[in-house]
Amino acid sequence: MHADLVIVGAGMVGSALALALQGSGLEILLVDGSPLSVKPYDRNARFEPRVSALSEASRRILQRLHAWDGILARRAEAYRDMHVWDGSGTGQVHFSAASVHADVLGHIVENRVVQDALMERLHDSTIGLLPNARLEQLRHSGDDWLLTLADGRQIRTPLVIAADGANSAVRRLAGCATREWDYLHHAIVTSVRCEQPHQATAWQRFTDDGPLAFLPLSRDGDARWCSIVWSTTPEEAEKLMALDDEGFRVALGRAFEQRLGNVEHVDPRLCIPLRQRHAKRYVEPGLALIGDAAHTIHPLAGQGVNLGFLDAAVLAEVLLHAHARGESIADERVLSRFERRRMPHNLAMMAAMEGFQRLFQADPLGVRWLRNAGLRLVDRHHEAKGLFVRQALGLSGDLPALARV
């Protein structure tokens, strides 16, 4: 098998890149170990535990890839406000879309919903899909890469894109160096139904052990549902996972200060170890890393997939411009244009999330006082709040054409 470009990993980011390159005249092959099928959707089914807080930039990208209507036809919940407070003090801050004349701050969407909407578009496209294909070996063969799959099939291509997630096989087999460290935190994720509606608000409380987020969902018109992301120490996570549903509901309600009344129902829980990882380089000749294959960050603000969608949109833009000019899309000089545009933005976001995490985990009394004073100051400073809101919308910095108005 031969292709001009092979994308390994048909998750949200890899699928978005493939669709963004459609119609380029390039022979594109999307390779994944899953069946690449679109599952029947039931709007009243239990929520998927993994969700994303899609920014306005991500929504624009998905709309231009003609996947947004498929998402809305399934399930998506807009939120207009964000309320953040320090559980160890009196500091709090409220952010509103209305403060920057926007309709919403973002949408909470189950990852499976985004994935299926993208896959639906891929099945209607001319992109080559290779399902049930697990990468076993990757090596140079002349100017090309030779990919060997678990079933013995081989693919030859000048350019491989790693979109295969945090534990990227491409990154490992290509020997790409990373900087990484353990947060010494685990995230418990699930969906819950509260006594009171979520008010189209994303709620986040910083506890002594880590941040706790309640993100708005709705099912069959019931706005009392939320997706929770509870970041805590491994020891505390183990205790919480060992609780029965009743015990967990009580512990969760207490940690959330019953802001939405009692937690009345909890779906099955999932516990995920948190680790930060960043590739030292995103590119080398004939190879590029995007999304979680290039960088993973703390789920503090739900920015991970938004960074990935921007990676995909920028890389597609770079490759399409190079191809139109007759340049080799596998040339490192071409691929470096993508790296120069995305690495500074991703590093800045990672540093900000790391700073927030460390600030709210700090125990000294003086740091706590400054932290609470800072939150109160920001809450009164409309320009600072507006800057944060525009950042959350994903509409600042070097935007690719797919994310612009």
ZADREN-894971 format. One record per atom (N, C-alpha, C): residue in three letters; z negated, x negated, y negated. Coordinates in pm, whole numbers, plus 50000, padded with zeros to 5 digits. Layout:
ZADREN-894971
ALAZXY...
//
This chain:
ZADREN-894971
MET500004991750119MET500005000050000MET500004991249875HIS500684996049772HIS500714988549645HIS500554998349530ALA499864993949426ALA499735001949304ALA499674992649185ASP500064997549068ASP499964989548945ASP498514987948903LEU497674997648942LEU496284998048899LEU495485005849003VAL494394999949050VAL493505006749144VAL492155008849079ILE491715021349074ILE490375024649025ILE489505027249147VAL488465019249164VAL487555021049276VAL486345029049226GLY486195041049279GLY485095049749237GLY485625061849162ALA485525073649225ALA486035085949164ALA484885094649115GLY483825088049063GLY482765095548997GLY483255100648863MET482325104748779MET482715110648650MET483535100948566VAL483095088248559VAL483745078548471VAL485095074048527GLY485145070948656GLY486405066948717GLY487445077948712SER487025090248736SER487955101648731SER488475103648590ALA487595102048490ALA488015103548350ALA489055092948313LEU488835080648358LEU489805069948329LEU491155073148392ALA491155077648517ALA492415080848584ALA493185091648507LEU492485102048464LEU493145112848389LEU493645107948254ALA492895099048190ALA493295093748059ALA494565085348069LEU494845079948186LEU496025071448206LEU497225079248261GLN497015092048287GLN498085100248345GLN499285100748250GLY500455099948307GLY501675100748227GLY502095087548167SER501415076748203SER501725063548146SER502935056948211GLY503345062148326GLY504405055448402GLY503865045148498LEU502555042348491LEU501925033048584LEU501605040248715GLU501745033048824GLU501375038548955GLU499875036148974ILE499095046948966ILE497635046048967ILE497105051549098LEU496155044349156LEU495525048749280LEU494025049349259LEU493435061049286LEU491995063249273LEU491395063449413VAL490505053849438VAL489975051549573VAL488495055049575ASP488065062749676ASP486645066349686ASP486265068949831GLY485005066649863GLY484525068749999GLY484275083250033SER484315092249934SER484065106449957SER485375113749987PRO485285126550027PRO486515134050060PRO487365137649938LEU486835135949816LEU487555139349692LEU488005153949690SER487155162649741SER487465176849743SER486695183949632VAL487175195549593VAL486475203949495VAL485695214449572LYS484395214349555LYS483545223449632LYS483565237349569PRO483485247949653PRO483355261449598PRO482115262349510TYR482245269349397TYR481125269449303TYR480465283149295ASP479165283249299ASP478375295549287ASP477485294149164ARG477765302249060ARG477025301248934ARG475535304348951ASN475195311149059ASN473795314649081ASN473105305349181ALA473805294949222ALA473215285449318ALA472135277149250ARG471305270949332ARG470265261949281ARG470905250849199PHE470215246549093PHE470735235749009PHE470745222549085GLU471775214449056GLU471815200749102GLU470725192949029PRO469905184449099PRO468815177449029PRO469285167348924ARG470465161448943ARG470955151548847ARG471815158448742VAL471415157048616VAL472165162848505VAL472465151948402SER473375154948311SER473685145848200SER473595153548069ALA473155146447964ALA473145152147830ALA474425147547762LEU475475155547772LEU476775151547720LEU476815152447569SER477215141547505SER477325141047359SER478585148247314GLU478705150047183GLU479915156047128GLU481125147147155ALA480935134047150ALA482045124847180ALA482525126947324SER481585128247418SER481965130547558SER482645144047574ARG482155154247502ARG482785167447511ARG484235166847464ARG484485159447354ARG485855158247305ARG486745151347407ILE486225140747469ILE486995133647571ILE487335143047686LEU486335150247735LEU486545159347848LEU487485170747809GLN487415175147685GLN488325185747640GLN489765180747638ARG489955168447589ARG491315163047582ARG491875159847721LEU490985158047818LEU491425156047956LEU491565169348029HIS491405180347953HIS491545194048005HIS490545197348116ALA489355191048106ALA488305193748206ALA487185202348149TRP487115203648016TRP485975210647955TRP485955225447991ASP487115231847995ASP487155246048031ASP486635248148173GLY486935238748261GLY486445239548398GLY484925238148405ILE484375230148313ILE482915228648306ILE482285241648257LEU482835247348149LEU482285259848095LEU482415271348194ALA483475271148275ALA483655281748374ALA482605280948484ARG481965269248495ARG480895267548594ARG479545269648525ARG478965258848472ARG477665260148407ARG477445248748310ALA477105251948186ALA476755241848085ALA475855248547984GLU474855241247935GLU473915247047840GLU473885238647713ALA474265244847602ALA474235237947473ALA472805237247422TYR472485226347351TYR471195225747282TYR471425221847137ARG470655228447050ARG470825226746906ARG469715218346842ASP468595217146912ASP467445210246857ASP466855200646959MET466105190846908MET465385181346992MET463995179546932HIS462995180847017HIS461615179446970HIS460955168247050VAL460485157946982VAL459885146047044VAL458485144346989TRP457525141847077TRP456165139447029TRP455425129647118ASP454405123547060ASP453595113547129ASP452375120447188GLY452275120447318GLY451155127047385GLY449825120147361SER449855107847309SER448625100347285SER448215100547139GLY448855109047058GLY448535109246916GLY449035121846851THR449305120846722THR449705132646644THR451145131746594GLY451815120646623GLY453185118746572GLY454175127546644GLN455095133546568GLN456165141446628GLN457345141746533VAL458525144546589VAL459725145246507VAL460635155946565HIS461295163146476HIS462195173846516HIS463595170846462PHE464585171146551PHE465965168746513PHE466755181646530SER467695184146440SER468465196446445SER469945193646419ALA470805200546494ALA472245199346470ALA472595204246330ALA471875214446286ALA472165220246154ALA471985210146042SER471145199846065SER470885189945959SER472115181745925VAL473085181046017VAL474335173845990VAL475515183545998HIS475225196545982HIS476245207045981HIS477045207446111ALA476375204446222ALA477015205446354ALA476515218046424ASP477285223046517ASP476885235146591ASP475845232046697VAL476035220746766VAL475125217146874VAL474875201946872LEU473785197746935LEU473535183446952LEU474225178247078GLY474405186847175GLY475035182747300GLY474955193747403HIS475315190647526HIS475275200247636HIS474605193747757ILE473725201247821ILE473145196847947ILE474005202448059VAL474555193548140VAL475475197648247VAL475115190248375GLU475125197648484GLU474905191148615GLU476045181448643ASN475695169748695ASN476725159748725ASN477795165248819ARG477365173448916ARG478335178949011ARG479345187948941VAL478915195148838VAL479805203948763VAL480875195748691VAL480445184948625VAL481405176248556VAL482385170248657GLN481835165548768GLN482655159048870GLN483715168548926ASP483295180848958ASP484235190449016ASP485315194648916ALA484935196048789ALA485925199648687ALA486975188648671LEU486535176048676LEU487465164748668LEU488335164048793MET487705166148910MET488455165349035MET489515176349043GLU489205187848988GLU490175198848983GLU491415194448906ARG491205187548794ARG492325182748714ARG493105171848789LEU492375163248861LEU493035152548936LEU493945158049045HIS493505168749110HIS494335174749215HIS495605181049159ASP495585184449030ASP496775189948965ASP497625179148898SER497205166548912SER497885155548842SER498795147748937THR499415137448880THR500285128648961THR499535116049004ILE498235115448977ILE497435103749015ILE497325103149167GLY497495091249225GLY497335089549368GLY495855089649407LEU495475098149501LEU494095099149545LEU493975093949688LEU493015085149710LEU492795079649843LEU491355082649883PRO491125093949952PRO489755097849989PRO489265090550114ASN487965091750139ASN487335085950259ASN487725071250276ALA487765064050165ALA488225050050166ALA487105041150112ARG486395034650202ARG485285026050161ARG485755011550156LEU485515005150040LEU485954991250021LEU485094981750103GLU485774973050181GLU485064963550266GLU485234949150217GLN486444945850173GLN486714932150128GLN487594932550002LEU487424922249921LEU488214920749798LEU488494905949779ARG489754902249775ARG490064888049756ARG491384886549681HIS491544874749621HIS492784871549551HIS493884868749653SER495084873549621SER496264870749702SER497404868149606GLY497624855249575GLY498584851749471GLY498074856549337ASP498904863849263ASP498494869249134ASP497814882849146ASP497744887949269ASP497194901349292ASP495804900749355TRP495184912549362TRP493994914649444TRP494434921549572LEU493774917849681LEU493994924649809LEU492704931649847LEU492754944749852LEU491584952749889LEU491714957050035THR490704954150112THR490684958450252THR489634969250268LEU490034980550325LEU489144991850343LEU488464991150479ALA487424999150496ALA486634998850620ALA487475002350743ASP488525010550724ASP489365014450838ASP490535004950860GLY490554993750785GLY491574983550805GLY492764984450711ARG492914995650641ARG494034996950547ARG493874986750434GLN495014982450379GLN494984972650270GLN495774977750150ILE495304974050033ILE495974977849908ILE496164965249825ARG497354963549772ARG497654952149685ARG497864957349543THR497224950649446THR497344954949307THR497044943349213PRO497674942949095PRO497344932448998PRO496044935348921LEU495624948148919LEU494464951748838LEU493534961248912VAL492264957348923VAL491234965648985VAL490234969648877ILE489904982548871ILE488864987448781ILE487674991748865ALA486524985848839ALA485294989448910ALA484625001048836ALA484665012848899ALA483975024548845ALA483085030348955ASP482575021149039ASP481875025549161ASP480355024849148GLY479845026749026GLY478425029149008GLY477545016849000ALA476235019748991ALA475245009248968ALA475224998749079ASN475475002949202ASN475504993449314ASN476944989949351SER477734987049251SER479174984949265SER479534974649372ALA480324979049470ALA480844969949572ALA481854960349512VAL482674965149416VAL483654956449351VAL482964945149279ARG481934948549200ARG481204938349125ARG480594927949220ARG480024932649330ARG479404923549427ARG480454914849495LEU481534920749542LEU482554913249616LEU483314903549525ALA483444907049397ALA484144898249302ALA483224887449248GLY481924888449278GLY480974878249234GLY480654878649086CYS480714890649025CYS480414892048882CYS478904890648859ALA478534882148765ALA477104879648737ALA476524890848650THR475264894048673THR474574904248594THR473214899148549ARG472704905248443ARG471314903748404ARG470634916848440GLU469534916248513GLU468894928548552GLU467394926848569TRP466684937748550TRP465244937548572TRP464764951648605ASP463654952048677ASP463054964648718ASP462184969948604TYR462304982748572TYR461474988848468TYR460044991048516LEU459824989348650LEU458534992548710LEU458175007148683HIS459205015548682HIS459055029848666HIS459995036948763HIS459575048748805HIS460435057648882HIS460635070448802ALA461775076848820ALA462045089548754ALA462045100648857ILE461215110848834ILE461235122748918ILE462135132948848VAL463135137948919VAL464055147648861VAL464085160248946THR464145171548880THR464255184448946THR464545195048840SER464645207448882SER464805218748789SER463595227848803VAL463165233448691VAL461985242148692VAL462265254648610ARG461535265148642ARG461575277248558ARG460235278748490CYS460285280348358CYS459055281248279CYS458755295848242GLU457585297748188GLU457165311148147GLU457915315848025GLN458305306347937GLN458965309947812GLN460355303547805PRO461295309247729PRO462635303447714PRO462595289747647HIS463625281647674HIS463645267847623HIS464065266847477GLN464565277747419GLN464925278247276GLN466085268947241ALA466975266347338ALA468125257447317ALA467675244047260THR466525239247310THR465905226947260THR465695217147374ALA465965204447348ALA465605193647441ALA464215188647399TRP463265189447490TRP461875185847461TRP461555172447527GLN460855163747456GLN460465150947516GLN459075146847469ARG458185145147565ARG456825140547534ARG456645126547592PHE456105117447511PHE455785104147559PHE454335104147606THR454165102147737THR452835101747796THR452385087247809ASP451135085247852ASP450625071747872ASP451405064247980ASP451975071648076ASP452675065248187ASP454185064548169GLY454735072248073GLY456175072148053GLY456655085247993PRO457925086047954PRO458445098147890PRO458685109447990LEU458485121747943LEU458745133748020LEU459675142647939ALA460845145647995ALA461835153847923ALA462035167147993PHE462115177847914PHE462515191247960PHE463835194247891LEU464895195247968LEU466245197047913LEU466745210947948PRO467285218347852PRO467585232547872PRO468725235347970LEU468485245148056LEU469485250348149LEU469415265648142SER470395272348199SER470265286848216SER471045291148339ARG470555301648401ARG471215306948521ARG471225322048511ASP472415327748517ASP472555342248512ASP471875347948387GLY472015340648275GLY471455345148149GLY469975342548131ASP469335336348229ASP467895333448222ASP467695319748157ALA467195319648031ALA467035307147956ALA465645301047973ARG464975304148082ARG463665298148106ARG463745285848196TRP464965282248235TRP465155270848324TRP465275257748245CYS464755247048302CYS464915233648243CYS465125223448355SER465885213248322SER465955201348408SER464875191748358ILE464085186248449ILE463065176748404ILE463405162648451VAL463075152948366VAL463145138748401VAL461785133048363TRP461005129448463TRP459635124748442TRP459565110248485SER459505101348386SER459455086948413SER457985082548416THR457595076348526THR456205072348542THR456105060148633THR454895055148652THR454705043248735THR455005046648882PRO455385036748962PRO455655039549104PRO454455045749175GLU453245041249140GLU452055046549205GLU451855061349170GLU452025064649042GLU451865078548999GLU452985087249055ALA454205081649061ALA455335089149117ALA455095092549263GLU454515083149337GLU454215085549478GLU453225097049494LYS452205097049407LYS451205107849412LYS451845121349378LEU452685121449275LEU453315133949233LEU454275139249339MET454995130149404MET455935134449509MET455195139649631ALA453955135149652ALA453175139449768ALA452545153249747LEU452495158049623LEU451905171149595LEU452775182349650ASP452125193449688ASP452915205349723ASP453435211449593ASP454295221649603ASP454925227349484ASP453905232549384GLU452865238949435GLU451835244349346GLU451135233149269GLY450755222549340GLY450085211249276GLY450975204349175PHE452255203149208PHE453195196649117PHE453405205148992ARG453515218349008ARG453695227248893ARG452535226048795VAL451315225148850VAL450125224048766VAL450125210648692ALA450415199748766ALA450435186348705ALA451515185348598LEU452675191148625LEU453785190648530LEU453455198648404GLY452915210648422GLY452545218848307GLY451525211948219ARG450555205248281ARG449525198048206ARG450145186448130ALA451035178748196ALA451675167248131ALA452555171548014PHE453105183648022PHE453995188847918PHE453235196947813GLU451935197547828GLU451075204947736GLU451455219647726GLN452005225047834GLN452365239247841GLN453165243947719ARG454055235147670ARG454835238647550ARG455715251047573LEU456105253447698LEU456895265347730LEU456115274447824GLY454805274347809GLY453955282347896GLY453815275648032ASN453385283348131ASN453205277948266ASN454555274748330VAL454565264648416VAL455735261948500VAL455605271248621GLU456555280648632GLU456425291148734GLU457085287848866HIS458115279448861HIS458855276148984HIS459395262048973VAL459425254949084VAL460005241549085VAL460935240149205ASP462125234749182ASP463085231949290ASP462685219049361PRO463335215649473PRO463045202849540PRO463195191049445ARG462305181249461ARG462245169649372ARG462995157649431LEU463485149249340LEU464135136749377LEU463475125649298CYS463195114249363CYS462535103049295CYS463495091049294ILE463745085549174ILE464745074849159ILE464095062749093PRO464105051049160PRO463615038649095PRO464505035148976LEU463905030848865LEU464665027648744LEU464835012648730ARG466085008748707ARG466394994548693ARG467464992948586GLN467284983348498GLN468304980548397GLN469184969148445ARG470474970848422ARG471434960648469ARG472564959848367HIS473014947648340HIS474134945948249HIS474964934148295ALA476254936448316ALA477154925548357ALA477324915648243LYS477294902748275LYS477464892548171LYS478854892948110ARG479824896748191ARG481184899148142ARG481664912348200TYR482434919848122TYR483024932248173TYR484384929748237VAL484984918048206VAL486354915748252VAL486524901448302GLU487524899948385GLU488094886848423GLU489554889848455PRO490384879748480PRO491794882848506PRO491954893148617GLY492634904248584GLY492904914448684GLY491724922948725LEU490634922848647LEU489434930348686LEU488684935148562ALA488224947548566ALA487384952948458ALA486294961848518LEU485104961248460LEU483984969548502LEU483734980148395ILE483514992648437ILE483195003248342ILE482035011748394GLY481405018948303GLY480325027948342GLY479155020448403ASP478495026748500ASP477315020748561ASP477615007748636ALA478855005248670ALA479204992448733ALA479024981048633ALA479134984248503ALA478984974048397ALA477594974148337HIS476954985948331HIS475654986848262HIS474894999248308THR473614997848334THR472745009248359THR471565008148264ILE471155019548207ILE470065019448111ILE469025029948149HIS467875029248084HIS466805038848106HIS467305052848069PRO466955063148149PRO467455076748120PRO466745083448003LEU466085075647919LEU465265080547809LEU466005090847723ALA467245088147686ALA467975097347598ALA469225102847665GLY469345101047796GLY470495106447868GLY471825100847823GLN471855088047781GLN473065082247722GLN473975075347823GLY473505073547947GLY474275065648043GLY475705070048061VAL475915082848095VAL477275087348122VAL478095087847993ASN477455089947878ASN478195089847751ASN478785076047723LEU478005065647752LEU478545052047738LEU479715050047834GLY479585055447954GLY480645054148053GLY481935061048012PHE481825073147957PHE483025080247912PHE483705072747798LEU482915066947708LEU483515058947600LEU484175046347656ASP483555040047758ASP484195028747826ASP485585032947877ALA485625044247947ALA486875048848008ALA487925051747901ALA487515058247792ALA488465061747686ALA489005049447615VAL488135039547590VAL488575027347523VAL489485019147615LEU489095017747742LEU489925009947835LEU491295016447850ALA491345029647862ALA492635036447873ALA493495033647750GLU492875034347633GLU493595031847507GLU494165017747505VAL493355007847544VAL493784993847546VAL494944991947644LEU494814997547765LEU495854995847867LEU497155002847827LEU497045014747770LEU498255022147731LEU498995014847618HIS498255009647520HIS498895002247411HIS499564989547464ALA498874982347553ALA499444969947609ALA500704972947690HIS500644983447771HIS501794987147855HIS502984991147769ALA502714998347661ALA503795002547570ALA504454990647502ARG503674979847483ARG504224967747419ARG504824958047519GLY504794961647646GLY505374953047748GLY504474941747793GLU503194942347757GLU502234932047801GLU501754935047943SER501284924948011SER500694926848144SER499304932848128ILE499074944448190ILE497774951048176ILE496684943648253ALA497074934248340ALA496084926448416ALA495684913648344ASP496344910648233ASP496054898348159ASP494644898948101GLU493894888048116GLU492524887848065GLU492474889747914ARG493494885047844ARG493514886647698ARG493604901447660VAL494354909047740VAL494444923647718VAL493104930147748LEU492544927147864LEU491294933347907LEU490124929747814SER490194917747754SER489134913447663SER489044922147539ARG490144928747502ARG490104937847388ARG489144949447416PHE489164954047541PHE488214964447584PHE486794959147577GLU486554947247630GLU485214941547631GLU484684939647489ARG485524934947397ARG485074932547260ARG484674945447190ARG485334956447226ARG485024969147161ARG483794975847222ARG483574974047350ARG482514981747416ARG481204974047434MET481254961147458MET480004954047489MET478994954647374PRO479374952347248PRO478354952947141PRO477684966647132HIS478474977347145HIS477924990947137HIS476964993547253ASN477364989747374ASN476504991947490ASN475224983847482LEU475324971447438LEU474134962947424LEU473184968547319ALA473734973647210ALA472884979347104ALA472144991547156MET472835000047231MET472185011947288MET471115007947389MET471404998047472MET470434993447571MET469204987547503ALA469424979947396ALA468304973947323ALA467444984747259ALA468084995147205ALA467345006047142ALA466485013447245MET467075016247361MET466315023247466MET465165014647518GLU465425001647530GLU464374992447575GLU463254991847471GLY463634991647344GLY462624991347238GLY461755003847237PHE462405015547252PHE461655028047259PHE460695027947377GLN461195023447491GLN460365023347612GLN459135014547593ARG459345002647539ARG458214993447519ARG457244998547412LEU457795004347305LEU456945009447197LEU456015020447247PHE456565029547326PHE455745040947369PHE454895037747492GLN455085025947550GLN454205021647659GLN453095012647607ALA453155008947478ALA452164999747423ALA450795006447411ASP449744999347456ASP448395004947457ASP447535001747335PRO447714989947269PRO446794986547159PRO446694997747055LEU445495000047008LEU445235010946914LEU446095009746789GLY446234997346737GLY447034995346617GLY448484999346637VAL449044996046755VAL450434999546784VAL450575014746794ARG449595021146858ARG449635035746868ARG449605042246729TRP448755036846641TRP448665042446506TRP449995040946433LEU450605029046443LEU451885026746377LEU452975035746435ARG452925037446566ARG453925045746634ARG453865060146584ASN452665065546576ASN452495079246530ASN452835080646382ALA452435070646303ALA452765070846161ALA454285070346142GLY454935062146226GLY456395060846218GLY457095073946251LEU456615081046355LEU457225093746392LEU457075103946279ARG455875104246218ARG455655113646108ARG456535110245987LEU456715097145962LEU457545092745851LEU459005096745873VAL459515094245995VAL460905097846027VAL461095112846015ASP460085120546058ASP460205135146053ASP460365140145909ARG459815132745813ARG459905136845672ARG461135130945602HIS461805121245670HIS462905113945607HIS464235119545658HIS464855128345579HIS466045135545624HIS467225126245651GLU467365115645572GLU468505106545593GLU468365099145725ALA467155094545757ALA466905087545883ALA467155096846001LYS466705109245988LYS466925118846095LYS468415121746113GLY469135122846002GLY470575125246009GLY471305113946079LEU470865101646053LEU471455089946118LEU471245090446269PHE470025094146309PHE469715095246452PHE470555106246516VAL470695117546449VAL471455128746504VAL472925124846521ARG473495118046422ARG474895113746435ARG475065103946551GLN474045095346572GLN474085086146685GLN474055093946817ALA473195104146823ALA473085112346944ALA474375119846972LEU475075123846866LEU476365130746883LEU477445121246935GLY477185108046925GLY478135098146973GLY479325096246883LEU479185099846755LEU480335099746664LEU480285088346564SER479515077846594SER479455066346504SER480105054346571GLY480475044446492GLY481035032146546GLY482535033146576ASP482985024346662ASP484405022946695ASP484785033146801LEU485275044746758LEU485585055646852LEU487025054646901PRO487255056947030PRO488625057747080PRO489265070747034ALA490585071447039ALA491295083246991ALA490875095947065LEU490555094847194LEU490155106647272LEU488875112947222ALA488045105347148ALA486755110547101ALA486785114346953ARG487915112146887ARG487985115446745ARG488395130046725VAL488165134746602VAL488545148646570VAL490045150046575
//
